[in-house]
Amino acid sequence: MEEAGAPHFPFPYQPYPIQEQFMQALYGALEHGKVGIFESPTGTGKSLSLICGALSWLRDHEEKRRQEADRLLQGDGCTSLSISSSLSTTTSSTPPSSSAEPDWITDFVQKKAERDFVSKLKDEELRRKKREEHLEMIRNNSQLKYALKRKVEHNILILSRGELNNPEEELIVAEYESDDESKTKNKFCGGDDDDEDDLVEEHVTKIYYCSRTHSQLAQFVHEVQKSPFSQDISLVPLGSRQNMCVNEEVRRLGSVQRINDRCMEMQKNKHDQRPKEVEGGKRKRGASKAVCPYVGAQGLQTLRDTVLGAVRDIEQLLSLARETRSCPYYATRLAIPPAQLVVLPYQTVLHEGTRRASGVQLKGQVLIIDEAHNLSDVLSCIHSSELTGAQLCRAHSQLAQYSERYRSRLKAKNLMYIKQILFVVEGLVRVLGGKCKVGQNPHSQTTQAATELLTINNFLFKAQIDNINLFKVTTTTTRSQPQHTAIGTEIGEGIDGFYGYCQQPDTAAEDRELAASPMMQVEGFFMALTNANTDGRVVLHTQGSVAVSSMKFLLLNPAVHFAQVLKDCRAVIIAGGTMQPVSDFKQELLFSAGVGAERIIEFSCGHVIPPENILPIVLCSGPSGQELEFTFQNRDTPHMMEETGRVLSNLCNVVPGGVVCFFPSYDYSRRILENWEASGVLARLSSKKKIFQEPKKANQVEKVLNEFSRTIQRCAVDGGTLSGALLFSVVGGKMSEGINFSDELGRCIVMVGMPYPNIKSPELKEKMAYLDKNLVRRKTRAPGLTCYVCLTSIYFSHLYLTR
């Protein structure tokens, strides 16, 4: 029998006891503002438990707030007493005035405070009701699709007349926004309707859910669609421009940096298309520049409302955006404030600049970080930065030409900052053994091959830039991007000297438009150098020429960037299939970030798969007796590769359904597959299983998984020569975690070798030295860690991929 007052968890089926315990612990962590570490193996229904537990808390939290507001706004005699009590708790810490005030003044101040408090409550209640009515109207509006269709026809008509750039379309705010970000957003979000502005600006209590890959986020959204909350929750999926852009001209550019640069350039072009004065006082429109037809304000507003009306994953959202000819990248960001559940990748929420640019506000909100066993590595990777000599030389060339072109039109202060940036870049190139000269090919400057590791201060001394205030330089580079209003707006045509107007050495004219600007990478490296001296190191790799030499900032203390997240959020839930060793995790990311032990709770549960349904096997030798020893010296030998192929071929002969084979690295995967193709192993494998490989692009993972699943289902029905499908993947890649290879999809999971890091890597050595110095050593071995004597492990799984 359910306890009185215990939370109720709607679930699509009768939950396992483990799932009920998981949801109870999650609910308690959110209610009391804890940092929770939740360990739940794959196959225990972790995603569904997270959804139902967290959304149940959000439902109850909002209901409690409504009841409290109604109680305070009631017209009975208790109202004044309740309000006075609420106000007294606020002012109790204020010291009394030295001079006694008359009673009538005290009464007046008290009554005014009560009126203001009631007025604030009424305003909040009114906004809440308007927001709920607006969302209900969106969900129930059967005419919405016809309105969208009319909008599409209207856009097409405008395009045919060449009049897309109408006055209502404002400049879209891009990735790295200025301090005036909110003002810019408010300008084009809502039109003239004050009520609509209220809906856009207010950030309601919400849950941010983040994971590592696009496929993991899509899988989570599908779980939400299957949950009892699918009809009542407003969910917004966020993604990068590479994943969410629907402009085919931009998508064809391929790389993330080129897509970002082109998108921001097109927004700036639209903003700059205005008449200019010429001689004789006449005005004429400047040269026509490419603009994006998907960023009309009204279309974005309509798509935003549609996103809030129903739960959709990114693929469904892209289909809708193409139909309505509206940009999903910006529409989803406009939908963040009223959304209750926001699904986004790690980088968007864990990097402060990206978080601010995307409109993500963590203050008082709930953050759930899934697949968090690699959270420390993710934080280090996000806040690390690398620059090549070629990028530095190109950035110096662009900036020098920009300074020369606009020297007479720049203010003295801006010119000083540009000279400082040039001085810093020259120092960085000098560290790599080169010199900055406009028009000089960095490939022609030779250096001796070497690797050097430096502290931040020693690197600044070596580059002779220790006298430069990098905080101000970083601010200058951030504010001088094309979409901002800093140096650029003062000189008419803006900061385009960074991009199209300047001559880029060794870049063909036809390739100039596709060349990504290096200024973003330079800015990122400047920002990295502002970390504390003890929190990072700089690794210098010089090899042959300045162009291919590089410098990399390595973040050693990820807690410094995680601390603000922990401080802002009401509660943070860190979940994963395996979080061991938890003691090291807490020491490195929580205690080092200032979180007290009393705020941390832990929950761990076992697997729901019975032991008789899973069979782990370790193979030490192959069919011909060849010993399987995948050390760095032996794994590339032809005998070892061929023996591995014979093992896999025999497995595919006897195992039905799906087989998933993991390699320790992408490089080794490429080499062994090339060997198998030459020796005929792949031909033998393809006669029994259809072969799939992990795609290079993240947005193709879902397509490969769907085809893999369909092939297995088709083979089970047809009963032909093929018995299923074989999928090649890489440990730590796009398909190694967060994907459910259930039932027939994963009858056999093969792990070839072990993904050991390169012990001779200077980055790894420095990281180990830092952890040894700053973390408390464990005296005993952490539970759950197993030493593998044999380096080839094969797991037969009846239900799920286990790690």
C-alpha positions, 0 to 999 in steps of 0.5 A: 500500500502506498504511503500517505504523501509519497510521490506518485510516478506514472509509468508506461508499465509496472516498474521493477523494484529497482526502477521504483527505488531509482525514482524515489531517490531521484525525486528526493535529490531534486526536492532537496537540491542535492548533487546526485550520483546515480549508477544504473547499468544498461538494461535497467530502464535508466532513461525511463526512470529519469524521465518519470522521476524527474517529470513527476517532481516537476509536476508536483513542484509546479502544483505546490507553487500554484497552491502556495500562490492561491493560499496567499491570494485568498481573501480570508483573514489569514492572508495578511498574517501569511504575507506578513510572515513571509515578509518578516523572514525576509527582513529579519536579518536587517538591523533595526534603525537606531531612531525609533520610527512612528507607528504610522510610518511602520504600518505604512511601510508594512502595508506597502510591502504587502501590496507589492508582494501581492501584486507580484504574486498576481503578475506571476499567476497571470503570466503562468495562466497566459503561458499555459493557455498559449501552450494549450491553444498550440496543442489543440489548434487543428488549423495550425498546419494550414497556417503553416502552409499559408506561411510557406506559400507566402515565403515562396511568393516573397522569394519569387519577387526577390523581397525576402528581406522585409523590415520585420526580419531582424538580425539573428543573434549568433553563437558568441553573443555580446552583453546586449544579447537579451535585448537583441533577442527580445527585438525579434522574438515577439512583435508588438504583443506585450503578452507574447513578449512575457511568454518569451522572456520568462524562464520557467522552472525546467529540467535540462537533460544532456548527453554525449551524442546525437543518437543518445539524445534522440533515443531519450526523446523517443523514451519521452514520447513513450512515457505518460508525460508525452502529451503534457510536457513541452520539450525542446531539442537543441543541437549544433548548426551542423545537425540542425541547419536546413539550408542546403547551400550551407550544409554542403560546406561540411565542417562545423567551423565553415557552417558556423562562419557561413551562417553568421556571415549570412545573418550579417549580410541581411543586416548590412543590406541597406542603401549607402550614400554615394557622390552627388547625394544619391543613395543606392543599394550596395552589392547584393549579398547572400542571405538565408531565406529561413530566418524570417521573424514570423516564421521562427515564431511560428516554428517555435510555437510548434516545437512547444506544442508536441514532443519531437526529436531533431529529425522530426523537427528538421522535416517540419522546418523544411516544410515551413522554410524556417530555421530550427536552430534559432527557433529552438533557442527562442523556445527555451524560456517557456520549455519544461524539458530541454534536451541538449549536448554536453558542449552546449551546457558545460561551456559557459560561452556556448551556454550564454550564446544559446540562451541556456540559463541554469540559475535555479534549474535542474540539470541531468547529465547522462552517460557521465562516466566520462564527464571529467574527460569531456570537461577537459576536452571542451576547455582545451584548445589547439592551434597550428602554425598555419592557423596563427600565420593566417590569423596574423595575415588577415588581422594585419591587412584589416588594420592596414585597410582601416587604420585611418578609421579606427579609434586609437583605443581599438587600434591599440587592441588590434596591435596587442592581438598582433603582438600576441600572435607573433609571440605564439608563432615565435614559440613554434620557431617561425616569424609572421610576415604578410604573404609568407608561406608558413610551410617554407619555415622549417623547425626541428622536431620536438615536444615540450611541456610548459606551465602557463606562466612559463609559456607566456614568458617564452612567448614574451607576452607575459606583459599583455593583459589577456583578459582584455585581449580576449574580450576584444577578440570576442566582441570583434566577431562579425555578428557583434557591435564593437570595432566593426560598426565604427568603420562601416563595412565592419570586421569583414577584414577577418574574412572575405576582404583580406588576401589569404596566402596560399589560398586559391580564389575559388576556395576563399569563401570555403576557408574557415576563419582561424579567429575563433580558434585563436580566441579560444586559445587566448581564453584558455591561457587565462586559466590559473597556472596550476590548472593547465599546461601547454604542450608544444609540438614542433615537426618539420615546418611551422605550418604543421607544428602546433600548440595545445592547452591541456586543462588539468583541473576540470572542476574550475569550469564545473563549479559555476554549473554546480553553484547555479543549478538547484540540483544536478543529477550525474547518471551513468551505467558505471560511475566507479570509482565514485570516490575519485569522481567526487574528489576530482569534480565535486569536492574540488569545485567546493561542493560539501559532502552533505549535498552529495547523495549516491544511488547504485543498483545492480543489473536486472538481467538474470545470470543465465542470460549472459555468457562472458568468455575470454579467448586467449587463442584462436582456432589455429592455436595462435595466441591472441596478444594485442599489445602495441608490438603484436597487434599489427602483424598479419598473423594476428589480424588473420587469426582475429578474422578467423575467430569472428568468421566462426562466430558469425557462422553460429550466432544468429541475429546481430553481432557488434564488434568493437575495436580499440581505436579508429586507426586500428579499425581502418588497418585491420579492415584493410587487411581483411579485405585483402585477405578475403576475410571480409568476403567470408563475413559478408556471406553470412552477415551484412556488414555495417561500419560506424559512420564518420558523421554523427548525424548519420548514426541514426540512419546506420542503426535503423538499417542495421535493425531492418536488416536483422529483422528482414533476415529473421523473416526471409530465412535466406543465406544471411543470418543477420548483420555485423556492425564494426564500431570503436570504443569511445566512438559514436556507438559505444555507449548509450545505444541499446543493442537489445534482443536480436540486435546484440546476440554477440558483442565482441571486444578486440583488444583493450583500449589502453592509452599511450603511456608515453604521451606527455599529456597523459603523463602530466595528467597522471602527475597532477592527479597523484599530487592533488587527489587522495590516493585509494589504499584499496582497489576500487570495487568493480574493476577487473584486470584482463590477462587476455587482451581479447574478450568476447561477450555473448549477451542475450539482452543488452550490451554490457560494459 
